[in-house]
């Protein structure tokens, strides 16, 4: 499983760099891949260049603004 995780990290990191390049300098990015069938988070994947607390805060702000569902 280590090789699969390493590959995922390399792939996601490249995509994160490409996404961040679309925005003004200073943006933060967080990628979370959840496995809802494992609610303990044992199979989740998280990569971020942000403080995790700040990323959670951003999600809470989106939820409070009514943006908790994709259109």
Secondary structure by P-SEA (a helix, b strand, c coil): caaaaaaaaaaaaaaaaaaaaacccbbbbbbbbbcccccccccbbbbccccaaaaaaaaaaaaaacccccc
